[in-house]
Amino acid sequence: MNLLAALSADWREFLAWPWWLAALPLPLLARWLLPPARDGSAALKVPFGERLDAVAAAGGRSLRGGGAGWLLWLAWALLCVAAARPQQLGEPVRPPQVGRGMMLALDLSGSMSEPDMTLGRRTVDRLTAAKAVLADFLDRRVGDRVGLVVFGNRAYVLAPLTLDRDTVRDQLGNSLVGLAGQETAIGEAIGLSVRRLRQLPERERVLILLTDGVNTPGTPDPMRAAQIAHDEGVRIHTIAFGGDGSVTLFGVRLPGSGGGAEVDEPALRRIAELTGGRFFRARDTSQLAGIYAEIDRLEPVKREGKAVRPRIERYPVPLAGALALALLAFLWPRRRTA
């Protein structure tokens, strides 16, 4: 069985549809199975007519033929070879792939509902502003494998690493404040993202973490998680997001509810420095957009794709030969009988 599989694989390297070669004996079968054509006109009866019929029948079923007959046989053979699609394997090619593996970790804790951001001359909450900037960031990351992690009391993967950025954008748009709980499990978000990034080469592992709070007590320690990220070769860019909780009404800044905890900038800075990333502070939407634009300017990681050998189609050669032989057979001078 292994030998048959190996032979079949070898055939497929040169012929895309080798089963068309089974059509080669069809004209021969037709000559043997179909009765010879007879003339319905009156004929001269001779005493030895049965012997002549036998001779004629044997001649009609022989493989021998002269002139145009052999040309037609060769044309049919070349036509079957062309139908089998002969191919030639080209030189191995490794197409370059540009991009990196990137996890986006987004805080969905209760403080992200603070309406202290401006988007298009209207006041919005922090999550709405973050989603708008992130969606624009995704539009520019062509070639990246992007995943989305959201965190609150716990961290959850909304979108695994994928080249389908539209799916990530849809999941981002459907996320809501409190979807993962009201608290801020930064350490767990880092740990979950690192586990997802392990499948990629080290140089391509990037995590962008956005939060507006402080790690919730009782959840995994962010610095411990950052150390694991460092050991796994994951670079973390941290973004401390959020204003002072004030809102704007008719151009007048009013104090907000102040319900959200102050963002832990020192801890986020240490996480970025430990993993080789950068720390950013965004107090409004324009600053956040500028941060993601700066991250977008990171030099993409170039890696070679899987080597492929292009298949060069060679069927035009036997097809042209078949047509030429058929034309030659058509033009071949036929013997006239008196």
N, C-alpha and C positions, 0 to 999 in steps of 0.2 A: 504493500500500500504506500509506503514511504517512497519507493522507487517511482511509482506512478505519479505521485504528487510532485516529486522532483522533476520528472520529465515534463509534466504539465507546466510547471513554473518556468522551465527552460524554454518551452515553446512560446509561452506568453511574453518572454523577453523580446521575441522577434516577430510574432504574429499576434495581433490583438484579438482576432476572431478565427482561431485555427480550425474550428468546426466547418468552415466553408470549404475546406479541402475535401470534405466528404462528398462534395458535389462533382468531383473530378470524373468518376465513372458513370455519371448519369447518361451521357450520349451513348456509351457502350451498352448500358442496360436497355436503353430505348431501342437500339438496333436488334438486341436479342429478344426482347419481349414483344415488341410491336410486330404485327404481321407485315410482310412486304407489300408494297402498293402494287395493285394489278390494274392493267388497262382494260376497261370495260368494252372496248370496240371489238369487232369481229376479228378473229385471228385464224391463221392457216393451221389446220389440224394435221399433225404428222404422227406417224406410228410411235415414235420414241419421245412423245411430248412429256411424259412423266419424268423421264431422265433429265430433260432440259429444265423442268421446274425445280428439280432437286439441285441442279448445278446453280441455277439462278438464286435459289434460297440460300445456299451456302455462301455464294459470293456476296449476298446482301448482308450477311452477318459476320464477315471477316473484318479483322482489324486493318487489313491492308487497304491502301488507297493511294491514289496517285495525285500529284499536283495539288489542286485546290483542297482535296480531302485532308491531306496532312496539314495544310495551312490552317484549316478550320479546327482540327484537333489541337494544334498548338495555341491557337487563339483562345479556345475554351479553357485550356489549362492556365494560361496567363490571366484570364478573366477570374478564375477561381482564386488564384494567388492574390490578385488585387483585392478581391472581396474579403480575403482573410486579413487585410490591412497589415502588410509587412512594415516593421518599424525598426529604427536604429536608436540605441541609447546614446545620448550625448554625454559630454563631460560633466562630472558632478559640479553642482552649483550650490553655494550656501547663501541664500538671500539674507541680507541684513535686516534686522528688526530693531526699531527704535522705540524706546519706551521703558517703563519701569513698573514694578508692582507697588501699588499705593493703597493703604487703608486710610479711610477718613473716619475719625472718631468724633462724634457729635454729642454734646451734652444736651439731655432732654429733661434736666431737673426743673423743679418748680420756678427757680429764679430766672429761667430763660423766657418766662412770660412777662418780664418787666417791659413796659412800653416806653423805653427811653432811647429808641433808635429812629432815625429818619430815613425813609426810602421813597424817592420820587415825590418830595415835598409833603409827605404824610408821615404821621407818627405810627410806628409799628413796634411790635415786641422784638426781643432779641432773636428769637428763633426764626421769625419771618425774615429778618434782615440776613441772618446767617445762611438760610436756605437760598435766598436770592443770589448771594455772592458765591456760594458753593456750586449752584447750577451753572453760573457763568464760568467758573473754574473748570467744571467737568467738560464744557464745550471745547475748551482749548487743549485738553489732555488726550489728543488723538494718539493711539498706539499704546496707551497705558492699560494695564489691568488694574481696575479700581474696585475696591470693596467698601462697604459702609457698615460701621459699628455705631450703635447708639447706646448711651448709658445713663442710668439714673441710680436706683437702688442696686441694680445689677447691669451687666453689659450684655448686649445681644447683637448678633449679626443679622442685619436687614438685607444685605446683599453680599454674597461671597465675591472673591476676586474674579473679575470678568472683563472682557473687552467690550461688552454690551453696556455702554455708558447710559443709554436710554433707560435701561432697567434700574440702574443705580439712581438716576435722576427721578424716576417714578417713586421709588422707595423713599427717597429723600423728601419728595413733595408730600407723601402720605404720613410722615412722622409728625407727632404732636407732643406738646409739653406734657410730661407725666406719663408718656407711653411706657417708659421703663422704670417709673417710680419718681418720687420727688427729691431724692437725695443725689449724691455725686460720687459714684464709685470710679474714680480716676484710675486707681491701680488695677482694678479688674478690667477696665477698658483696654489698658496697655497690654495686660497679659493675654487677653483674648485676641487682640490684633497681632501680637507676636506669634501666637500659635498658627494663625491663618497665613502669615507671611513666610513661615518656615519652608514652604514648598517652592519658593523662588530662590534664585542665586543671591548670595549675600549682598552684592553691590546694588541690587534692585529693591531692597526691602526698605520701604519708607512709610512712616506713620505721621499723619497730620492730626493733631489732637486739639480740639477747640472746647473750652470750658469757661464758665463764668463764676465758678465757685471753688470750694475747698473740699478735698477728699473727705468723704464721710467716715467718721470713726467706726471701727469694726470691719471695714472692708480691707482688701489687700493693700499693703503699703506701696504707694507709688514709686518710691525710690528703689524698693526691692524689685518691683516690676521693671523699672528702668534699667537696673543692673542686668536682669535677664535679657532685656532687649539689646543691651550693649554686647552681651556674650553671644547673642544670636546674629549680630551684625545688622540690627534694625536701627535706622536713624530716625529720630523723633523730632519733628518740628512742633512746638507747643505755641498755642495762641490763647492769651488771656483776653477774653472778650467781655464787653459790658461797660456802660457808663456809670454815672453816680446814682442811677435810679430815678432821676428827675424826668419830667415829661414837658413837652412844649405845647402850649395852648395859645393860638392866635399870636405866635411869635414870642410869647412870654414863657420862660423856663420856670416850671413849677416843681416843687419837691415831689418825688415819687413815694411809693409805699415803703421802699427801703426794706422789703421783705427778704431780698436775696442776700446771701453772705458775700463778703468781699472776696474777690478772686485771690488765690494764693500765688502771687507772682514769683516769690523766691523759690518755691518748690517747682514750679513749671520751668523756671530758668535752669535749675539744677538738673532736671530731667533732660532738657535739651542739650546742655553742655556735656552730660555724662555719655550720651549716645551719639554725639557728633552732629546734632541738629542745631537749630536756631530757635530762640525765643522771641515772640512778637507780642506787642501790646496794642489792642485795637479798642478805642473808646467810642468809635462811631462806625457807620457803614462804609464811609469812604476810606477810612484807615484799614478796615478789614479787607476791602477790595484791593487796596495797594499791597497788603501782605500776601494775598493769594497770587497777585500778579508777580510778586518777587519770587515766590516759590515756583511759579510756573516757568520762570527763567532759569531754573536749575538745569545744568547740562544733562540731557537725556543719556541714559545708559545704552550703549550700542552692544548688541550681542548677535552672534551669528545664528541664523535659524538652522533647522535640520537640513542636512545635505539632500538634494534631490537631483535626479538625472533626467533631464527633459527627453521626451520621446519624439523623434523626428519621423514623420510619416513618409514612407517610401512607396505607397501604393500607386502614385502616378506613373511610375516606371513600367510595371507590368500592365497597367491599364492602357497606356499608350502603345505598348507592344501588341496587346490583344487587338486594339482598333486597327493598327497598321496591318497585321496579318489578315484580319477579316476583310479589309479593303483590298488587299492583294489577292485574296481568294476570289473576291467578287470580280476583279478585273482579269483573272487568269483565263487564257483562251481555252474555250471548250471544244472538244473534238466533235466534229459534225458527222453525222451518219447519212448515208445516201438513202 
